[in-house]
Amino acid sequence: MVRFLRLLLGLALIAALGGWIVTRPQQIDPEEVADLTGDPVHGEQVFWAAGCASCHAADEAEGEDRLLLSGGQAFASDFGTFYAPNISSDLTHGIGDWTLAQFLTALQNGVSPDGRHYYPAFPYTAYRLAERQDLADLFAYMQTLPSSDTPNVAHDVGFPFSIRRSVGAWNLLNLNDDFVVQGELSAEVVRGRYLSEALAHCGECHTPRDALGGLDRSRWLQGAPNPNGRGTIPSLTPDALTWSQAEVAAYLRDGFTPDFDVAGGHMRSVILNLANLPDADRAAIAAYLAELPPAP
């Protein structure tokens, strides 16, 4: 009996050690990105495509205020309430003292400079698909934006979700290095896929989630409950979104539907971002949505 208990304890320790190893935060080595230099001019386009202002600027911010990324917006979920952090150029409360490697590690691996997992309320699962050059350009642009000394607000997350290391296990299930929509695609659709799946992270709101909060990629962009509990977020598949590609592109520019309704809620902020992109990018997103498989 004693021998059996010792064996059981040994197996438990081995399993615990293995779990600790596979869930460890993964850092990007600075040498991997030593040759990358950022272009802040192009980085501005990446900034708007990636929707940084929608979460990290003040709620309902307009104009130049959307460039003050002091954080603080609250995002309710089934796992607790998450608060967007300050990502301004402030050296103390923002990301002004980050290196490019730390920035890329955060955006693509979901790991902070001090080696902690970020919660996936931050869409690093989408940014993981972004080109590192685009993210280097984004970093260069963000360094030109104003600083804010607003302290970060701690997330309101209860046990066991408060255990950050558990996010490492979640990452094993949900970090993907491939796009959802595959096949022979035109150059325009490929561009739209990149904007939609990687930078603009449309799936974060428009795709249903499983019990652990991961995106159900088998129901990609087929609509989902609103995390705030009020209503649903619509499907973007062609069987549900019956607008023409020109109408979709126009909506992404000015927020007006073909029925002369206007975008509201969080989508209003998304429109303010996408309105800064070239017409060709909005047309590419519309072309990509037209290629989505219909919901079963």
N, C-alpha and C positions, 0 to 999 in steps of 0.2 A: 504493500500500500504506500509506504514511504517513497519507494522507488518510482511508483506511478505519479505521485504528487510532484516529485522533483522533475520528472519528465514533462508533466503538464506545465509546471512553472517555467521550465526552460523554453518550451514551445511558445508560451505566452510572451516571454521576454524577447524571443527572436521575432515574433510577430509585431510586437511593439516597436522594436528597433527598425524593422523593415518599414513599418508605417511611418515612423519618424523620418526615415531617409527619403522615401518617395514623396512625402508631402513637404519637403524642405523648400523654401523660397529659392527660385532660380534667378541669379543675377547675370546680366550681360557684361562680359569682360570689356573694359575700356579699350583694349587693343583691337577688339572686333570692329569698333566704330571710329578708330583713330583717324582714318582717312576721310571721314564724312565731314563736310563743311556745309552749313546751312545758308540758304538764300531767303532772307526775310521777306522779300517781295513776293516770291512764290508761296512763302509760308503763310501770308495773309489769306490766300485762296484756300489753303489747307485748313486754316483756322475756321473759316466759315463753313467749309464742307464738313468738318468734324464736329461742329455744333458746340464748341467749348463754352460760348457765352450763354447758351440755353440753361446750363446748370450752374455755372460758376459766377455769372454776373447776378446782380440783384433781380429778384422776381419783378417782372414787368419793366425792366430797364429798357430805355430807348436810346438811340443815337450813340454818342460817344460813351455813355454810361455802360454800354454793353462791352466795353473794352476794359472795364475795371473788374477784375476777376477775383473779388474778395470772398466769394463763397457764401455759405450760410443757408442756401435754399434747402428745404426739408423734403424728403422723398419717403413716403410711407410705403410699407410692404408687409407681407405676412410674417416677416422675420424681425421686424422692428422698423425704426425710423432712421434713415441715413441722412447726413447733412453734407452738402458739397463743401469741400475744403477750399481754402484760399490758395489759388494757383497763380497769383500775381507775381511780379518780379521782386517782391519784398524779400530781403535776405533772411528775416527771422520767421515770419509767419507764412510766407509764400514759398516759391521754388527758385528764388533768385540765386541761391548758392548751389543749385544742382548742377551736375555734369550732364553731358549729352547721354552718357551710358546710363546714368540713373534715370533720366527722363524716358529713355527707350525701355528700360526695365519696368518702369511703372506702367507705361502705355501698352506694352506687349506681353509682359509676364504678370502684371498685377502685383508688383512687389515694391515696397517703399525703399528709400535710401538706407533706412536703418534695418532693413531685412525682414519686414513684416508683410504678410499678405494683405492686400487691399480687399475689401468686400466687393463682390461683383455687381453691386449697384453702379460702380464705375465700369464702363463698358470696355474693359481691356480685352475681353474675348473677341470683340469686333476689331479694335485697333491692332490686334495681333496680326491681322491680315494686311495691314497697311505697309506700304513701301518705307523702308527706313530712311531713304532720302527725303521723302515727303515729311516724315516726322522730324528729321533734322531741320528742315526748312521751317516747320511749325515752331520748333524750339527757338530758332533764331528770331522769328517774328515775335514770339511771346516775351522775349527778353527786351523788346522795344516798348512794351505796354506799361502803363502806369503801375506803381506799386501800391499796396494797401497793407496797413498794419493791423487789420482786423484779425483777431485770433480765431482759430478753428473751433467749431462746435463739436463736441464728442457725440458719436453715434449713440442712439438709444436702442441697444440690442441686448436682449436677455440671454441667459444660459440656455442651451449650449452654444448658441450661435455667436456668443461673445468670445469663444475660443478661436482665435485667428488661425491657428495651425490647421483647424478643420477645413479651412478654405482650400488648403493644399490638396485635400482629398476631393473636394468639389472640382478643382481644376483638372484633376485626372480624368474626370467624367465629361468636362465641358470645354476644355481648351481644344480648338481645332485649327489646323493649318491649311484647310482647304475651303473653298467657297461652296455655298450650298447649290447654286444653280450651275450645272455643268453642261457639257455638250459643245457642238459646233455653234459658236456665237459670233455675231458680227463685231467689228471693232467698237461700234457704238454701244452695243449691249455689254461688251466686256467693260467698257468705261463706266456704264451705268451700274453694273454689278459691283465694281470697285467702290464707287461712291456710296451705293446703297448698303452693301454688306459690311464694308470696312469702315470708311470714314464717317458717313452719316448714321451708321448703326441703326438703321430702320427696324431691324428685327427686335431690338430691345423693347419696343413698345407694341409692335404689330404682330408678334409671334407668341403663341401660347407657351406657357412654361409647365414643367413637370413639378412633381411634389417637392423637389429639392431646389426649385427656382431656376433650373437650367432651361434654356430655350429648346422647345420641341422642334427640331429641324425638319421632322417629317411633316410638319404643318406650317411651313415657313410662310410668314406674312399673311396668315389666314385669319388675323384678328385675335384679340385677347381681352380679358377683363381689364378695366382700368385699375391700376394699383391703388388709387385713392378710394376705390369702392364705388365710384359714381359712374355707372354706364360701362360701355365697352369701347375699345379702340378698333376701328373698322379693318376689315380684310382689304388687302391690296391686290389680290389675285384677279385676273381678268373676268372671271365669272361674277365677281362682286363689284369691282370697280369698272364700270362700263363706259367711262369717259374715253374720248379719243386721246391719242398721245399728245396732240397739240393742246388739248384741254388740261391734261395732267401737267404739262410743262408750264402752261400759263398759271395754273393754280400754285405751282411751286415758286412762281415769280411774284405774284401779287396777292395770293390768298383767297381769291374769289373762285367759287365753284361755277360750273356751267349753269347752275340754277340761281346764280347771283347771291348765294349764301356766302359767308365769310368764315375763314378758319378761326377757331377759338381754342382755348386751353393751351396746352403745351405746344400744339401744332402751330400756333401763331408765332411762337419764338423760332420754331424750325423754319418757317417761311422767311422770317427776318434774316436767318442765316443764308438760306439757299438763294435768296434774292441777290446776294452779292456774287454769285457764281456766273460764269459765262452762259449764254443761252444754250450753247452746245452741251454743257453739263446737265442742265435741267432736261433737255431733250433726251440725253443718254439715260437718265433715270427713268423717264417715261417709257423709253424703248425696253429697258430692262424689266419693268413691271409688266409690260405686255408679253414678255417671254415666260412669266411664271406659270407653272402648271396650275390648273384650276383645282379648287378644293374638292375632295371626293364627296 
